[in-house]
């Protein structure tokens, strides 16, 4: 495995945390039928796992957005490339995000959704990079607080690659990855698990 990246959140930790989020959402929305909205493409993996842990009659939909210029230039304003197919008027909406950092784009998106008069709009983010937050943004459900590092895997990409990594990796040297986009290919087979000290004869699993 590369020394330029390491597992930040392993697949088992992700699985357990999503089960917990699913239980919380199921309890909080009891008696209701929320609409789960994911912003393509990064949030699709998280949504697929999360919705199976929510034991309610949910609906799902997707949006695809594009920023106007760079993040600083756009101040969060986006162009909607793919809009919703579900009418959210009077519905409880839960925006399912892979990662939230500055909060600018998500805040703008929430404003767009609220203009369609839903009953409520809340956010569920797998990763919250709160250290980079620019605008105040309430996130009701958070999987993990994420340090200020470049992350990839479990839906998060580098140049449209590595969304299918089962773990979330922290990339310490982004320039090395840019120079060698195949750097993380060994992780596609799964990072090796440490053998518990109490069971030294147990084989490593991937």
N, C-alpha and C positions, 0 to 999 in steps of 0.2 A: 504494500500500500504506500501511497505517496506521503511524504512528510509535509507536503504543502496543504494537506487537508486532513480533517479528523472528524469522527462522528460526534456531532453535537447533541442530537436527540435520536436515540436508537428506535428501531421499529416497535419493540415491545413497550417502551415508554410511550410512544405515540399511540399505540393501540389502547393501552390502559387509559390514557388521558382522554381519548375520544369516547371511550365507554362512559367515563365520568361526565363528560360534556353532554352526551346523549341522555343520561339519566337526569341531569339538571334541566335540560330543555324540555324533556318529556313532562317532568313535574311542573315546571313553570307555565307550560302552555296546555295543561290538562283541560280537556273540554273544548279546545280550539283546534283549528286546522291551519297551521302557519304555512306560508310560502317561503321556501328556502331559495335564495338567489345567489348564484355564484358568478364571479367575474372571470371570464375565460382569459388565459387557459389555466393559470396556476392553481386556482381553487378547486378545480374539478376532481382531483384525487381526494382531497379532504372532504368535499361534499359527498362523494360516493361512499366513503366509510362512515361519515357522520350520520347520514340519513338512515342508515341501517341500524343505528343505535337509538333512533327516535321512534318511540312506539305510539305514534299519532297518525291520523290521516293527512299527511303532508302533501304539498305540491312542490315541484322544483321547477326552476327556470334559470336561464343564463343570459348574461349581458356580455358584450364585448365592447371595449372602449379604447380610444386612442387619445393621447395627450396632444394639446396644441403646443408644439415646440417642446423645449426641455421642461423639466419639472419646475424649475424656478420661474421660467417664462409663463407657464400656464397657470401657476398658482392654483393648481388642482382642477382647472376647467378641462373638461374632456369632450370629445366628440363620440357619440354613441354609434358604434359600427353595427352591432346587433342589439336590437331592443328586446324587451320582454314580450312573450306571447300570452302570458297570463295577465288578466286584469287584476291589479292589486287593490283597487278601490274597496275600502272597508275590510281588507284582509290584514292579518298580522304578518309582517315581513321580517325575515331573519336573513341578513346579508352574511354569507359565508365566505370569509377571506382566508387565503393562505398566509399572508403576512401584511401587517400594517406598520408603516414606518413614520413618515412625516404626518400622515393623516390628511394631507391636502386633497388628494384625489378622492379618497373615501368620503370626506366631508361634503365635497361637491356632489358626489353621487347620491349621498343620503338626501341632500336638498332636492335633487331631481326626483327621487322616489317619493319624498314627502309631498311634493307638488301634485302627486296622483292620488292623494287623500286615502292612504292606507289607515287601518286602525292603529297600527304601531309599526315602528321600524327599530330593530335592534341589530347588533353586530356580533358575530361569532368569528373570532380570528384564531387560527392555529398558533401563529407566532405574533407576538407584539414587540416590535423593536421600539419600545417606549422612549429610549434614550435619544431617538431622532425626531421625536414628535415636535411639530411646529405649531399646529392648531389643536386646541382642546378637543378631545374626541372620546365620548364615553363608549367603552367596549364592554358589553354585558358579560360575554363569555370569552375567556382567553385560555388557550391551551398552554403555552409556555411564554415566559418573558425571554426575548431573544437579545443577546449581546450585539453590539455594533460591529458585526462581521458579515462578510458575504456568505450567504447560505444557498445551498443547492440540494435538490432531492425532494422526493415526496410531492411532486407537482411543481417545485421551484426549479427554474432552468438556468443554464448558462448557454447563451446562443442557441436556444431551443433544444439543448441536449440535457440529459440526466434527470428529466422529470420522473423517470421510472425508477430512480434509486429508492430502495425501501426505507433507507435512513435519511436523516437530514444532516448534511455535512457542513462544517465550517471551513471555508477556504482561507487559509492564512496568507497565501501568496497568489493574488489574482493575476498578476503579470505572468507567473509561471503557467497558470491555466490558459491564459490567452495565447501564450507562446506554444503550448502543447495541449490542444483541446481534448486529446485522448488521455490526459493525466488521470482522470477519475474512472476510467473504464474498469480497472480492477474491482472497484466498489460495486459494480453492477451485479456481481455474483454474490454480494453480501459481505459486509465487514466481518472478520472473525470475532467470535465471542471469547472472552477470557474464561478459562477453566476455573471453577471454584476451587479454592485451596482445600476445602474439605473433601473434594472428590478428584484427586490428582490423576486418576486413571481414566477419567471421562474424556471422550474425544471432543475436539473443538467442533462447533457447529457453525454453519454459515446460513 
